[in-house]
């Protein structure tokens, strides 16, 4: 995350994601909400958080 922060990626290193998870660097609802809002603004929300079929 430090590397991404230095390069300005992943909302300045505020999150890490893989195919089955999203990790927010700083704990708390406010930080989680800010990361999710940033993903929506950047158009990455649906790429990172995919809807599962029933």
PyMOL commands that set and color helices and strands:
alter all, ss='L'
color gray80, all
select helices_A, chain A and resi 2-7+10-13+29-41+45-48
alter helices_A, ss='H'
color red, helices_A
select strands_A, chain A and resi 15-18+21-24
alter strands_A, ss='S'
color yellow, strands_A
deselect
rebuild
show_as cartoon
